[in-house]
Amino acid sequence: MAIAWSPFLFLKRRFTTMIKFLPLGGAGEIGANCYYLNIAGTGIILDCGMHPQKTGLDSLPQFSLIENMPVDFVFISHAHQDHLMSLPFLVKQHPYIKIITSRQTRELAELTLHNSVSIMQKELEKDNSFQAYTHEEIDLLSQTIDFKPTKNIFEIEGYQHKSSEPIKISFHDAGHILGSVGILIEHDEKKIFYTGDINLTDQTLLRGCELPKEKVDTLILECTYGATDSRDILPWSKEAERFAAEANKILNQGGSILIPVFALGKMQEILSAIWKLMEKNKLPKTEIYTGGIGTKINRVYDTNCYIVNMVDPEFELRNIPLHDLNEIENPEDFFKSPCIVVASSGMMVEGTASYNLSKHWLKRSSSAIFIVGYMDESTPGYKIANAVKGGKIKLTEFSEEEIVRCAIERFKFSAHSRREGLIEIVRRLKPEKVILVHGDENAISWVGNQILKEFKDIKVYQAEIGRAIEV
């Protein structure tokens, strides 16, 4: 028996396939990454970060944009500040939201969120426009975080609307830091893949990412290194050799090396790179100092070495002989014999260990500061990274100008894909649409133009905060 065509059937079908993408942060910048998807009435948030160079309400995503929308789930791609730290503020506004991430990100989130409480308290002294969260609130929040293994498909359904088709989610190892994942969302024969921060190539500890095997319809793509010439970014093994050559010059003349790093990810990779160079006799086995939350994160890396995709599962950070930086009472009189100090923060933000130590290092002609990662232009780390020996530098607006007496060396130990790698992701996943996020204007411009040049049938969108895109 034939079924008569009905406009109501058509409208119902249209409703179930309607997907809206709305950036709340992380569009045209690296910071406060947060993206909202409305899939047939189910509200999904991808990441919930805080801008590391802003304070108060300005550092948060624009949650007001989804004030009257369904908010059911939040998926966290990894535990870096610009993807995680606004989560407590989101939960305060939406107490019934379900939080899902990878097992390792759940472990790391508990550490990093607790660590951020004291940092937030200091920020409130400068800006009291919002109320910081407490350790007790973090304890409660941590207990509500669910985790899923990579590659396993699980289904979700929102509270506000029972969709005709289930929404399927799977996590895929992103190769960026421990626990980092790309997020594949499937609904009504449509596939959306959010890369988070992604890296195609091996580091010292972590192997490169594992992409979905199948074609996707929409790709939400990070663009961090879109504006960086890839000839300046060597593979980790080659960059490690260059690092060893420069480090030997400093250590052999009796100097010490200060390396500012992010406590999560970069610290573990750099420590392992240094120790492997020492084991191969490419570096002298000199004393290594580190400390802070990074040492706790080291333990999380070690306990997961057989679970995640490691280059060498047998290697453990605990086997590296490390000295506690926090036990040094007077840095001015210390570190005068050859040693390597690996300290956070990675951008040498005022008041952190790497910033405080840099003031001593800048005075020492036989020593060096090695820059190994990204520096935001507004940070003291950026000024040091672009300084030259013999030049003058003023770290902050209120500090005094001083002569740079130590050597400054720059290395690119990247945990993000090179820009050709970003295009390779597009090539492999064959999307119909690409939405560009997590990058400055130049980075997004290069990636967008390259996609349009190479793939004639792909539509490219530059994400803008508050501007919805129909997926």
Steps between C-alpha positions, in 0.01 A plus 500: 500500500638839404561759775380850420763775516454730799668839568502412870726201430734733313505752784574230755787372288640851463485554876694186587782585259537866599842559659622843612860585590552809718846613624499638856879550508817392322400652166775707340722450805671238716313510829161433666424227248131415525256400225128424518315251282124465491420162349126442463435675830788347696754758621865393481802709601845419368766612751466768763824695523623821655709763323847490662576866428172654616349545846157497656194455281706585191691172543184286476305381196185698426255268675227764468466399133344167605297632793168391349621190319511135606833409663525127565860381451854635501787305346854601601769425241792540744605659829684814389383830649359638176277191457400414859524772764158663450324171569413588864332822383298310241389244760385780733269626225392152386524270804343200320740498206679169436879521469676235290865472405782243482620315809836679502345845455274429797807422716687806376198730531475430871864602547495807278164633623614476862825673405307781333309585820798681656576669168140622480520639853799712395313622194211614720735743670524679164146440372204405719244500220419133557511246781772236486426135565626315809687174563178351637316584178778340295475184710127479426545582132776238456267228628246580228742471207435186298767352275497280191777301329620607157340350188200365695167634375247611761158660464357813661158659513407845624243588763306761305429297187479132420653491154387241246858383454755440779812718509813287490833618642850355478839629617816474289853545634615851400874454573524843666538422872405206720127434468442746214229391257325607186123460526288333231125574514259298286131570453251417228774392256700819562852495649670796672861475616650750745878473507563681829877558507644236270844374401572260213864432589673320788646689794745343746231332709177510300435368153312704243122510472259232380235646269159347430518251216192623321416821312337780703249763391626790714850550641560747784873557460756668728746734323770576761800476266326609182717812469830325587729389219545125546865524401547655844345197674723192496392151612548453875804273454678754278411793726630301798838469328511875439402552865788274612754691290400836651466359852850355488645841420345645816570207733860463382575861589360450851162660439146392586187479284151620590215348299150648552230240428131433543466270801267270306637339187807704412673435836465124465611497137802726561613308810487173309681654200780631724540169681508297178773732368696438819455124471638516146796710626393791281468710818709476819303354793464827682248574776140569397267714713124521473198524730146616559191332360709361213645232730147379584415495130812290439346228717178504297704452183680204658185325621352522149809401300353162397149633439559779248694501175857560625816489289669287769256357757794374709628852563395666826569856611555382857829345389646842419702629799339838571565763767214698654509861390285604795770400747736769372480787747725752328505466118736799469781301659398167350516351151852636450640156420383338175139380520170502311188654656160413350242736653147622434330709385565447132443867414693625803195676641584747777529337842560146374817297558635545147442877515670538839797289394537687170596817689805316636584332169492824301798623705722196433719520192595131505142371527202482265122501480365244253154575359330177392136595433239757408513848658205739495605852395370652823719287729850552647595172332441652158731789584773263618454272197558797268788652699866475398810479712632849567162662433268660752174361633212614719298199614190686621361852487622569852834317500831669431682466172803274515771364273462143374829333594400136450450320169145460366433197280171406336380151415169372362401185684147513371206306642279631218490396136703697253288687248558235231379248757176695537446475126578128518218462756264661249633271228439187707157586638359647173246735665240702315540789745795617711460740793829664603562568871786541753734727309578863435393681184815415304486132595134464404557693178780269385310179583177626343666616178696176469186290539315706238798473266540122529139385552257670264182346645559572869325795666719679756369706792694723736348464846380823662379529858121532502452417131316172444587268214248246372676165475 
